[in-house]
Amino acid sequence: MAYQKISHDVKLAAIRLYERQLLRLQEILDCCSISKRTWFRILKLWRETGDVVNHPTGIRARARQLDREDLDYLLQLIRSNPDYFLDELVTLLHTN
């Protein structure tokens, strides 16, 4: 099956048909032109988020590894001694 955009309404209708057991899964997939792989992706998303569409958060970067206290501590270290190497800062951050 080639890529095709499945509307939000069709996905919701398929979920409702499935949850209310009004049609067998294969009949739902045939009527809505949804592949099994896509169906299970939609179902997983529905169960995890309560929606059938993945809404991006707008943040495409890595999750932060340091909290605000860690950043403040690093800034304090750098201001007190700007000659620290990165490995020294990492060691101080882990030990303190």
N, CA, C and O atoms as CSV, one atom per row, in Angstrom:
chain,resi,resn,atom,element,x,y,z
A,1,MET,N,N,0.839,-1.163,0.000
A,1,MET,CA,C,0.000,0.000,0.000
A,1,MET,C,C,0.892,1.235,0.000
A,1,MET,O,O,1.806,1.322,0.820
A,2,ALA,N,N,0.659,2.176,-0.877
A,2,ALA,CA,C,1.453,3.389,-0.961
A,2,ALA,C,C,1.067,4.347,0.149
A,2,ALA,O,O,0.000,4.225,0.751
A,3,TYR,N,N,1.945,5.298,0.412
A,3,TYR,CA,C,1.679,6.277,1.460
A,3,TYR,C,C,0.432,7.074,1.122
A,3,TYR,O,O,0.271,7.576,0.010
A,4,GLN,N,N,-0.445,7.176,2.113
A,4,GLN,CA,C,-1.622,8.022,1.964
A,4,GLN,C,C,-1.941,8.634,3.315
A,4,GLN,O,O,-1.795,7.981,4.349
A,5,LYS,N,N,-2.369,9.865,3.309
A,5,LYS,CA,C,-2.722,10.537,4.558
A,5,LYS,C,C,-4.105,10.080,4.976
A,5,LYS,O,O,-5.058,10.148,4.200
A,6,ILE,N,N,-4.203,9.619,6.193
A,6,ILE,CA,C,-5.473,9.173,6.749
A,6,ILE,C,C,-5.961,10.280,7.674
A,6,ILE,O,O,-5.246,10.691,8.588
A,7,SER,N,N,-7.164,10.757,7.440
A,7,SER,CA,C,-7.663,11.888,8.204
A,7,SER,C,C,-7.894,11.523,9.664
A,7,SER,O,O,-8.080,10.358,10.015
A,8,HIS,N,N,-7.877,12.529,10.483
A,8,HIS,CA,C,-8.103,12.390,11.911
A,8,HIS,C,C,-9.464,11.747,12.176
A,8,HIS,O,O,-9.583,10.877,13.038
A,9,ASP,N,N,-10.489,12.173,11.437
A,9,ASP,CA,C,-11.847,11.644,11.625
A,9,ASP,C,C,-11.933,10.154,11.321
A,9,ASP,O,O,-12.599,9.405,12.036
A,10,VAL,N,N,-11.258,9.729,10.258
A,10,VAL,CA,C,-11.286,8.311,9.889
A,10,VAL,C,C,-10.593,7.475,10.963
A,10,VAL,O,O,-11.063,6.392,11.310
A,11,LYS,N,N,-9.491,7.973,11.482
A,11,LYS,CA,C,-8.782,7.257,12.537
A,11,LYS,C,C,-9.657,7.124,13.782
A,11,LYS,O,O,-9.739,6.051,14.379
A,12,LEU,N,N,-10.310,8.224,14.170
A,12,LEU,CA,C,-11.190,8.178,15.335
A,12,LEU,C,C,-12.367,7.234,15.120
A,12,LEU,O,O,-12.748,6.492,16.024
A,13,ALA,N,N,-12.938,7.265,13.924
A,13,ALA,CA,C,-14.055,6.370,13.620
A,13,ALA,C,C,-13.605,4.913,13.708
A,13,ALA,O,O,-14.334,4.075,14.239
A,14,ALA,N,N,-12.431,4.608,13.202
A,14,ALA,CA,C,-11.910,3.247,13.247
A,14,ALA,C,C,-11.693,2.807,14.701
A,14,ALA,O,O,-12.006,1.672,15.062
A,15,ILE,N,N,-11.163,3.698,15.520
A,15,ILE,CA,C,-10.956,3.384,16.938
A,15,ILE,C,C,-12.294,3.098,17.616
A,15,ILE,O,O,-12.421,2.134,18.371
A,16,ARG,N,N,-13.287,3.937,17.344
A,16,ARG,CA,C,-14.605,3.740,17.978
A,16,ARG,C,C,-15.250,2.435,17.534
A,16,ARG,O,O,-15.833,1.718,18.348
A,17,LEU,N,N,-15.147,2.126,16.250
A,17,LEU,CA,C,-15.698,0.856,15.761
A,17,LEU,C,C,-15.021,-0.330,16.431
A,17,LEU,O,O,-15.670,-1.315,16.783
A,18,TYR,N,N,-13.722,-0.223,16.601
A,18,TYR,CA,C,-12.955,-1.307,17.198
A,18,TYR,C,C,-13.289,-1.470,18.687
A,18,TYR,O,O,-13.520,-2.581,19.162
A,19,GLU,N,N,-13.309,-0.344,19.414
A,19,GLU,CA,C,-13.550,-0.417,20.853
A,19,GLU,C,C,-14.963,-0.882,21.184
A,19,GLU,O,O,-15.177,-1.559,22.189
A,20,ARG,N,N,-15.923,-0.523,20.345
A,20,ARG,CA,C,-17.314,-0.939,20.586
A,20,ARG,C,C,-17.637,-2.294,19.964
A,20,ARG,O,O,-18.754,-2.800,20.067
A,21,GLN,N,N,-16.632,-2.859,19.322
A,21,GLN,CA,C,-16.744,-4.182,18.693
A,21,GLN,C,C,-17.924,-4.253,17.725
A,21,GLN,O,O,-18.668,-5.233,17.699
A,22,LEU,N,N,-18.078,-3.189,16.929
A,22,LEU,CA,C,-19.156,-3.148,15.944
A,22,LEU,C,C,-18.784,-3.893,14.672
A,22,LEU,O,O,-19.649,-4.435,13.984
A,23,LEU,N,N,-17.493,-3.918,14.364
A,23,LEU,CA,C,-16.998,-4.647,13.197
A,23,LEU,C,C,-15.729,-5.390,13.601
A,23,LEU,O,O,-15.056,-5.035,14.568
A,24,ARG,N,N,-15.422,-6.445,12.823
A,24,ARG,CA,C,-14.149,-7.137,13.037
A,24,ARG,C,C,-13.020,-6.229,12.558
A,24,ARG,O,O,-13.221,-5.346,11.724
A,25,LEU,N,N,-11.851,-6.463,13.097
A,25,LEU,CA,C,-10.702,-5.622,12.773
A,25,LEU,C,C,-10.436,-5.584,11.277
A,25,LEU,O,O,-10.199,-4.513,10.718
A,26,GLN,N,N,-10.473,-6.737,10.624
A,26,GLN,CA,C,-10.181,-6.773,9.193
A,26,GLN,C,C,-11.195,-5.957,8.387
A,26,GLN,O,O,-10.833,-5.323,7.396
A,27,GLU,N,N,-12.451,-5.971,8.806
A,27,GLU,CA,C,-13.472,-5.175,8.124
A,27,GLU,C,C,-13.219,-3.681,8.305
A,27,GLU,O,O,-13.398,-2.895,7.374
A,28,ILE,N,N,-12.802,-3.298,9.511
A,28,ILE,CA,C,-12.484,-1.887,9.767
A,28,ILE,C,C,-11.317,-1.446,8.889
A,28,ILE,O,O,-11.353,-0.374,8.284
A,29,LEU,N,N,-10.284,-2.283,8.826
A,29,LEU,CA,C,-9.108,-1.941,8.025
A,29,LEU,C,C,-9.461,-1.837,6.547
A,29,LEU,O,O,-8.963,-0.949,5.855
A,30,ASP,N,N,-10.304,-2.723,6.063
A,30,ASP,CA,C,-10.709,-2.688,4.658
A,30,ASP,C,C,-11.548,-1.451,4.349
A,30,ASP,O,O,-11.332,-0.787,3.336
A,31,CYS,N,N,-12.501,-1.146,5.220
A,31,CYS,CA,C,-13.390,0.005,4.993
A,31,CYS,C,C,-12.629,1.328,5.043
A,31,CYS,O,O,-12.910,2.245,4.270
A,32,CYS,N,N,-11.676,1.417,5.945
A,32,CYS,CA,C,-10.949,2.676,6.144
A,32,CYS,C,C,-9.658,2.745,5.340
A,32,CYS,O,O,-8.960,3.759,5.369
A,33,SER,N,N,-9.343,1.681,4.630
A,33,SER,CA,C,-8.091,1.609,3.848
A,33,SER,C,C,-6.864,1.870,4.719
A,33,SER,O,O,-6.011,2.694,4.392
A,34,ILE,N,N,-6.800,1.151,5.831
A,34,ILE,CA,C,-5.683,1.275,6.754
A,34,ILE,C,C,-4.948,-0.062,6.790
A,34,ILE,O,O,-5.573,-1.119,6.874
A,35,SER,N,N,-3.627,-0.011,6.726
A,35,SER,CA,C,-2.844,-1.244,6.836
A,35,SER,C,C,-2.779,-1.674,8.298
A,35,SER,O,O,-3.015,-0.868,9.198
A,36,LYS,N,N,-2.460,-2.941,8.530
A,36,LYS,CA,C,-2.365,-3.433,9.908
A,36,LYS,C,C,-1.279,-2.699,10.690
A,36,LYS,O,O,-1.457,-2.360,11.860
A,37,ARG,N,N,-0.168,-2.465,10.030
A,37,ARG,CA,C,0.935,-1.783,10.695
A,37,ARG,C,C,0.522,-0.377,11.136
A,37,ARG,O,O,0.805,0.039,12.260
A,38,THR,N,N,-0.150,0.346,10.241
A,38,THR,CA,C,-0.622,1.684,10.574
A,38,THR,C,C,-1.662,1.613,11.678
A,38,THR,O,O,-1.669,2.444,12.586
A,39,TRP,N,N,-2.545,0.615,11.599
A,39,TRP,CA,C,-3.581,0.459,12.618
A,39,TRP,C,C,-2.984,0.302,14.013
A,39,TRP,O,O,-3.429,0.956,14.956
A,40,PHE,N,N,-1.994,-0.550,14.146
A,40,PHE,CA,C,-1.416,-0.781,15.466
A,40,PHE,C,C,-0.634,0.435,15.954
A,40,PHE,O,O,-0.532,0.659,17.160
A,41,ARG,N,N,-0.081,1.222,15.032
A,41,ARG,CA,C,0.578,2.467,15.414
A,41,ARG,C,C,-0.465,3.463,15.938
A,41,ARG,O,O,-0.239,4.133,16.946
A,42,ILE,N,N,-1.612,3.555,15.243
A,42,ILE,CA,C,-2.695,4.445,15.671
A,42,ILE,C,C,-3.246,3.999,17.024
A,42,ILE,O,O,-3.465,4.825,17.911
A,43,LEU,N,N,-3.466,2.705,17.180
A,43,LEU,CA,C,-4.012,2.167,18.422
A,43,LEU,C,C,-3.071,2.415,19.600
A,43,LEU,O,O,-3.519,2.768,20.691
A,44,LYS,N,N,-1.779,2.231,19.381
A,44,LYS,CA,C,-0.788,2.482,20.433
A,44,LYS,C,C,-0.806,3.952,20.837
A,44,LYS,O,O,-0.785,4.276,22.024
A,45,LEU,N,N,-0.845,4.831,19.852
A,45,LEU,CA,C,-0.881,6.258,20.115
A,45,LEU,C,C,-2.152,6.627,20.879
A,45,LEU,O,O,-2.112,7.437,21.804
A,46,TRP,N,N,-3.269,6.036,20.492
A,46,TRP,CA,C,-4.543,6.288,21.165
A,46,TRP,C,C,-4.478,5.871,22.634
A,46,TRP,O,O,-4.946,6.596,23.513
A,47,ARG,N,N,-3.897,4.704,22.892
A,47,ARG,CA,C,-3.827,4.209,24.268
A,47,ARG,C,C,-2.838,4.994,25.114
A,47,ARG,O,O,-3.034,5.134,26.321
A,48,GLU,N,N,-1.781,5.507,24.500
A,48,GLU,CA,C,-0.770,6.239,25.257
A,48,GLU,C,C,-1.141,7.700,25.488
A,48,GLU,O,O,-0.860,8.245,26.555
A,49,THR,N,N,-1.771,8.344,24.496
A,49,THR,CA,C,-2.003,9.785,24.578
A,49,THR,C,C,-3.470,10.186,24.592
A,49,THR,O,O,-3.803,11.306,24.979
A,50,GLY,N,N,-4.352,9.278,24.172
A,50,GLY,CA,C,-5.759,9.641,24.085
A,50,GLY,C,C,-6.104,10.360,22.801
A,50,GLY,O,O,-7.216,10.868,22.653
A,51,ASP,N,N,-5.170,10.410,21.875
A,51,ASP,CA,C,-5.407,11.017,20.567
A,51,ASP,C,C,-4.817,10.114,19.497
A,51,ASP,O,O,-3.946,9.290,19.779
A,52,VAL,N,N,-5.291,10.272,18.277
A,52,VAL,CA,C,-4.829,9.411,17.188
A,52,VAL,C,C,-3.776,10.089,16.318
A,52,VAL,O,O,-3.289,9.501,15.352
A,53,VAL,N,N,-3.432,11.313,16.659
A,53,VAL,CA,C,-2.437,12.069,15.908
A,53,VAL,C,C,-1.313,12.438,16.856
A,53,VAL,O,O,-1.561,12.878,17.979
A,54,ASN,N,N,-0.093,12.262,16.414
A,54,ASN,CA,C,1.062,12.614,17.209
A,54,ASN,C,C,1.309,14.108,17.082
A,54,ASN,O,O,1.629,14.598,15.999
A,55,HIS,N,N,1.162,14.830,18.181
A,55,HIS,CA,C,1.382,16.271,18.170
A,55,HIS,C,C,2.808,16.546,18.603
A,55,HIS,O,O,3.159,16.300,19.757
A,56,PRO,N,N,3.638,17.051,17.704
A,56,PRO,CA,C,5.018,17.329,18.088
A,56,PRO,C,C,5.073,18.440,19.135
A,56,PRO,O,O,4.248,19.353,19.135
A,57,THR,N,N,6.041,18.348,20.006
A,57,THR,CA,C,6.171,19.327,21.082
A,57,THR,C,C,6.838,20.609,20.610
A,57,THR,O,O,6.824,21.614,21.321
A,58,GLY,N,N,7.416,20.583,19.433
A,58,GLY,CA,C,8.112,21.756,18.940
A,58,GLY,C,C,9.580,21.751,19.321
A,58,GLY,O,O,10.362,22.551,18.806
A,59,ILE,N,N,9.956,20.858,20.215
A,59,ILE,CA,C,11.350,20.759,20.644
A,59,ILE,C,C,11.968,19.573,19.919
A,59,ILE,O,O,11.525,18.436,20.078
A,60,ARG,N,N,12.987,19.846,19.129
A,60,ARG,CA,C,13.613,18.785,18.363
A,60,ARG,C,C,15.008,18.461,18.855
A,60,ARG,O,O,15.731,17.695,18.218
A,61,ALA,N,N,15.390,19.032,19.972
A,61,ALA,CA,C,16.731,18.802,20.505
A,61,ALA,C,C,16.712,17.659,21.511
A,61,ALA,O,O,15.659,17.109,21.833
A,62,ARG,N,N,17.881,17.321,21.991
A,62,ARG,CA,C,17.984,16.304,23.039
A,62,ARG,C,C,17.350,16.804,24.330
A,62,ARG,O,O,17.281,18.006,24.586
A,63,ALA,N,N,16.897,15.865,25.124
A,63,ALA,CA,C,16.394,16.223,26.453
A,63,ALA,C,C,17.564,16.698,27.302
A,63,ALA,O,O,18.684,16.210,27.151
A,64,ARG,N,N,17.315,17.624,28.172
A,64,ARG,CA,C,18.374,18.171,28.999
A,64,ARG,C,C,18.845,17.151,30.021
A,64,ARG,O,O,18.045,16.434,30.622
A,65,GLN,N,N,20.143,17.099,30.207
A,65,GLN,CA,C,20.740,16.179,31.163
A,65,GLN,C,C,21.030,16.861,32.498
A,65,GLN,O,O,21.200,16.193,33.518
A,66,LEU,N,N,21.086,18.194,32.487
A,66,LEU,CA,C,21.411,18.948,33.695
A,66,LEU,C,C,20.196,19.751,34.140
A,66,LEU,O,O,19.446,20.272,33.315
A,67,ASP,N,N,20.014,19.843,35.436
A,67,ASP,CA,C,18.942,20.696,35.927
A,67,ASP,C,C,19.502,22.079,36.260
A,67,ASP,O,O,20.692,22.333,36.074
A,68,ARG,N,N,18.659,22.948,36.741
A,68,ARG,CA,C,19.054,24.333,36.988
A,68,ARG,C,C,20.171,24.438,38.038
A,68,ARG,O,O,21.078,25.260,37.902
A,69,GLU,N,N,20.102,23.616,39.066
A,69,GLU,CA,C,21.132,23.655,40.105
A,69,GLU,C,C,22.497,23.267,39.554
A,69,GLU,O,O,23.510,23.859,39.926
A,70,ASP,N,N,22.528,22.273,38.666
A,70,ASP,CA,C,23.790,21.860,38.039
A,70,ASP,C,C,24.372,22.987,37.199
A,70,ASP,O,O,25.575,23.248,37.240
A,71,LEU,N,N,23.519,23.646,36.446
A,71,LEU,CA,C,23.998,24.753,35.608
A,71,LEU,C,C,24.530,25.907,36.450
A,71,LEU,O,O,25.564,26.493,36.131
A,72,ASP,N,N,23.815,26.229,37.527
A,72,ASP,CA,C,24.282,27.304,38.407
A,72,ASP,C,C,25.633,26.950,39.028
A,72,ASP,O,O,26.516,27.800,39.141
A,73,TYR,N,N,25.783,25.689,39.427
A,73,TYR,CA,C,27.050,25.239,40.019
A,73,TYR,C,C,28.193,25.339,38.999
A,73,TYR,O,O,29.286,25.799,39.329
A,74,LEU,N,N,27.934,24.909,37.766
A,74,LEU,CA,C,28.965,25.006,36.726
A,74,LEU,C,C,29.349,26.457,36.454
A,74,LEU,O,O,30.531,26.770,36.310
A,75,LEU,N,N,28.373,27.328,36.384
A,75,LEU,CA,C,28.676,28.751,36.172
A,75,LEU,C,C,29.513,29.324,37.316
A,75,LEU,O,O,30.431,30.115,37.096
A,76,GLN,N,N,29.183,28.917,38.527
A,76,GLN,CA,C,29.952,29.370,39.689
A,76,GLN,C,C,31.398,28.883,39.600
A,76,GLN,O,O,32.328,29.638,39.881
A,77,LEU,N,N,31.583,27.624,39.211
A,77,LEU,CA,C,32.943,27.082,39.055
A,77,LEU,C,C,33.726,27.825,37.982
A,77,LEU,O,O,34.895,28.157,38.177
A,78,ILE,N,N,33.095,28.078,36.874
A,78,ILE,CA,C,33.785,28.734,35.751
A,78,ILE,C,C,34.133,30.168,36.106
A,78,ILE,O,O,35.205,30.656,35.750
A,79,ARG,N,N,33.232,30.844,36.807
A,79,ARG,CA,C,33.527,32.229,37.212
A,79,ARG,C,C,34.681,32.285,38.222
A,79,ARG,O,O,35.500,33.203,38.191
A,80,SER,N,N,34.734,31.296,39.110
A,80,SER,CA,C,35.801,31.304,40.115
A,80,SER,C,C,37.143,30.875,39.537
A,80,SER,O,O,38.191,31.332,39.993
A,81,ASN,N,N,37.117,29.989,38.527
A,81,ASN,CA,C,38.358,29.537,37.915
A,81,ASN,C,C,38.097,29.251,36.428
A,81,ASN,O,O,37.715,28.137,36.070
A,82,PRO,N,N,38.300,30.241,35.576
A,82,PRO,CA,C,38.008,30.070,34.147
A,82,PRO,C,C,38.982,29.145,33.406
A,82,PRO,O,O,38.794,28.872,32.220
A,83,ASP,N,N,40.021,28.663,34.102
A,83,ASP,CA,C,41.006,27.802,33.454
A,83,ASP,C,C,40.679,26.314,33.555
A,83,ASP,O,O,41.467,25.484,33.103
A,84,TYR,N,N,39.533,25.960,34.138
A,84,TYR,CA,C,39.138,24.550,34.224
A,84,TYR,C,C,38.959,23.963,32.827
A,84,TYR,O,O,38.454,24.621,31.917
A,85,PHE,N,N,39.386,22.710,32.681
A,85,PHE,CA,C,39.101,21.970,31.458
A,85,PHE,C,C,37.740,21.290,31.614
A,85,PHE,O,O,37.239,21.152,32.730
A,86,LEU,N,N,37.151,20.874,30.517
A,86,LEU,CA,C,35.822,20.262,30.567
A,86,LEU,C,C,35.792,18.991,31.403
A,86,LEU,O,O,34.843,18.750,32.149
A,87,ASP,N,N,36.843,18.178,31.273
A,87,ASP,CA,C,36.849,16.934,32.060
A,87,ASP,C,C,36.914,17.227,33.560
A,87,ASP,O,O,36.351,16.484,34.364
A,88,GLU,N,N,37.598,18.304,33.932
A,88,GLU,CA,C,37.639,18.697,35.342
A,88,GLU,C,C,36.268,19.164,35.826
A,88,GLU,O,O,35.856,18.857,36.945
A,89,LEU,N,N,35.569,19.907,34.972
A,89,LEU,CA,C,34.220,20.370,35.329
A,89,LEU,C,C,33.263,19.195,35.495
A,89,LEU,O,O,32.437,19.180,36.408
A,90,VAL,N,N,33.381,18.218,34.614
A,90,VAL,CA,C,32.525,17.035,34.695
A,90,VAL,C,C,32.795,16.277,35.983
A,90,VAL,O,O,31.863,15.845,36.661
A,91,THR,N,N,34.065,16.116,36.320
A,91,THR,CA,C,34.429,15.416,37.553
A,91,THR,C,C,33.897,16.163,38.781
A,91,THR,O,O,33.341,15.548,39.690
A,92,LEU,N,N,34.065,17.472,38.805
A,92,LEU,CA,C,33.566,18.267,39.923
A,92,LEU,C,C,32.034,18.203,40.012
A,92,LEU,O,O,31.468,18.167,41.104
A,93,LEU,N,N,31.395,18.190,38.882
A,93,LEU,CA,C,29.925,18.109,38.870
A,93,LEU,C,C,29.448,16.776,39.428
A,93,LEU,O,O,28.469,16.725,40.173
A,94,HIS,N,N,30.140,15.697,39.068
A,94,HIS,CA,C,29.753,14.370,39.563
A,94,HIS,C,C,30.039,14.195,41.049
A,94,HIS,O,O,29.251,13.588,41.775
A,95,THR,N,N,31.180,14.736,41.500
A,95,THR,CA,C,31.562,14.519,42.903
A,95,THR,C,C,30.858,15.462,43.849
A,95,THR,O,O,30.640,15.114,45.009
A,96,ASN,N,N,30.498,16.641,43.391
A,96,ASN,CA,C,29.872,17.628,44.287
A,96,ASN,C,C,28.391,17.635,44.024
A,96,ASN,O,O,27.654,18.388,44.661
